[in-house]
Structures are given as C-alpha cells and as structure tokens.
Amino acid sequence: MKIREFLCLASMAVCCTVSSVHGQPYLLDADAAARARQAAVNGDVRLKPLYERALRDADKLLSLPDPTVVDKGMTPPNGDKHDYISMGRYWWPNPDTPDGLPYVRRDGESNPELKQFDRERLSDFSSRLRRLTGAYLLAGRPEHASKVASMLRTWFLDARTRMNPNATYAQMVPGRNGGLGRPEGVLDTYSLIDAIDAACVLERAGYLSKKEMKALRVWFSEYVDWLRTSESGLGEYAAANNHGVAYDVQTTVFARFAGRDEVARELVESFADRRLRPQIEADGRQPRELARTTAFGYSVYNLTHLLDMCFVARTLGIDLYDAADGAIDRAIGYLTPFLGNREEFPYRQIKDWQKVEQDFARQLLRASNLRENPAYRQLYERFRAPEEQKQALFILLNE
C-alpha cells in the first residue's frame, strides 16, 4: 500500500482534521501518521504488519542514488540538461511519413518512449519522497529524514543537479511546436506537491536549515511566476477540464509554500465559479472527462483533484466541499451507480475498469473524511483494492 493511502486509512481513526497552520503538509496527513505511530508504540498487534512493511519499503530506498533531471540521456533543445523535459503520453510516430514526424495522437494508449525523458524520473522522485517521509512520520528514524533532505537538495538546490524552475519542454511532441512543451505538460509537476509536504515535515524536525528552506521557497516562487506568465502555464490555467483543476491545486500549494497567499487565495476563492460550475452538470456528469476513451477513469481522476483542492482550501480556512450547490457530491452521485455495474456505464472505458473502481472507492473514503457519509464508507469497504482488504489496520480503524 502506498503511504498516502495508508495515511488516508489512518485518518479514519478519529474525525479527520486538516492542517491549517502555514508550513504544515498539505496532502499528507501527518496527524494520521502520529496516531498510527502511537498505536504501534502501544503494541497494537493488528497494526504491526503494515507498520513494519512501510518501514522495510522505505529502508530499501536509502542506498539508491538521488534522482535528478541531469541524469537523462538526452538534452533539451536549448542545450540545458537542468530543464525538465517529457513527451506527450498519447503521441506516437506517424505511420504515414518516412521519419514518423509529426507524431500523431492515440488517446488512451501510452507510448513507451516516455521512459527516455524526465517524466518517470520525476514520478519516481515523488514516490520515494512519499514513502520515506511517511516512514519518518511513522517511526521517527533519522536515516529516513536525512535521505529525504538529500533528495530535496539534489533536485532543487545543488547547482550541479537542480531542476530549473520551469516546465518549458514538458509533454513536447516530436515534430510539433518546434520542440517546445505544451500546456498539458504543466500537469507533470503536480507531483511536486509531495516535495513540499516532505519539506514541511523536515522543516519542523530541523533536517533542513532556514537557509535551505528559504532557497526552496524561492524556487517555488519562481515556478509560480512561470506558471502565471508562460504560454504553457496560461494555457493550462485556461483549460476547461481536469488540467485546469490540477493547475489550480498545484499553483495554490506552491504559492502557499512560497508565502504568496494572495495568489493562493485568489485561486481558491474563484474555484467554484471557474471550475465546479462549468465542469459539473446538474446531474453530476463531467462532460469533458466523459468524452475521453477512458471516461470513468478521467471522471475519477478529476474528482481526485477536486478533493485535493478541498483539503488545500481548508489550510486557508475555506470550505469548498459544498460549494457550487454541492457540485462535488453530485459528481460522486453520478458515478456511484456504476460501481459493480460496468455494463450500465454509457460511455467508453477501454481499459482498467477494476483499478478505476478501486481508485474511486478510495476517493469516497476521502470525501467522507471531508464530510461524514456512512454510505461512502460502505462503498469503500465493498470496492477497495484487494491489498487494502487484507490490511489489519482497516479493521482497527473501523471499530
């Protein structure tokens, strides 16, 4: 189980509280980790296997080299390996041209060429941060915190290895746009929220100095400037689907971390009118997501970002869950009848139905943590992933 999913479950132990203090994690529930840690210390035998598994998983990461954008085997068009670069996921060589250019789109089909660029490296970086930070919160072992600090310094601060604060070449498409990235590429950096949550945990524990934290905040402030002024950033801000929602969530978190609350508050306060009302119909359908070849998956994917924004908004003292006449609950209500009823879904879902059901079940649990709903919890129990069904922790937290 991923550490964020583990902490999502742990947050069920008591009424979920969301951090509202500036400098605390935004999507990582440190309070849930503290409760789980205390239960383990108190000798709860049902929690022990999951607790020990999380620590073993983190221990395996300690000897691995820190990921960095300069490790890629190719160089962006400007000649600077410090610039992040990725390729559009659903773009493939053109079968009608000798050189395969320009690439053509095959929606829902991922091109394995993605591995040649930075996207998987960034995903791996964020995944390791989640596991190590979660393990540190669970057990307080300094080796986990020290490894997280080293990874953050390597990715953001060390002049030899740092990523430049832009996504100029994110999700570029060979043969198109002169090699530059596209607005969709901004979505790649959503996972940098994990870096901010990790930094907040380490700051409180003293594993990053004031100078280092200041440098990290400067990095993210510069990235916020890029998001708000670049062609790609402005394009993603204007996106009317899950991309626009993801832009708002990450920009809000980055701005909050950088001390630019005016930017964060502007995005949160306009979120209902700019995102919820246009994207969610009266019956809860999300038309722009339903138009995809994996319509159920994209509807759940957008819902995940919407719930993320609800948690982030609470750090500003703003409750978005019931905004826009309960749009989020309507979106959930539209999807729930299709759990276990794939044949009734009137749109396309060309792959991964069971996995998406499990993802949706987890979002129902998160929604119930925002606004208590026993029906959502019951659906979670029924459709959660098999590995979660085996977790003794789930029994512990539902007594």
Buried (B, 14 or more C-beta within 10 A) or exposed (E): BBBBBBBBBBBBBEEBEBBEEEBBBBBBBBBBBEBBBEBBEEEBEBBBEBBEEBBEBBBEBBEEEBBBBBEBEEEBEBEBBBBBBBBBBBBBBBEEEEEBEBBBEEEBEEBEBBEBBBBEBBBBBBBBBBBBBBBBBBBEBEEBBBBBBBBBBBBBBBEEBBBBBBBBBBBBBBBBEEBBBBBBBBBBBBBBBBBBBBBBBBBBBEBBEEEBBEBBBBBBBBBBBBBBEBEBBBBBBEBEBBBBBBBBBBBBBBBBBBBBBEBBBBBBBEBBEBBBBBBBBEEBBBBBBBEBBBBBBBBBBBBBBBBBBBBBBBBBEBEBBBBBEBBBBBBBEBBBEBBEEEEEBEBBBEEBBEEBBBBBBBBBBBBBBBBEBEEBBEBBBEBBBEEBEEBBBBEBBEE
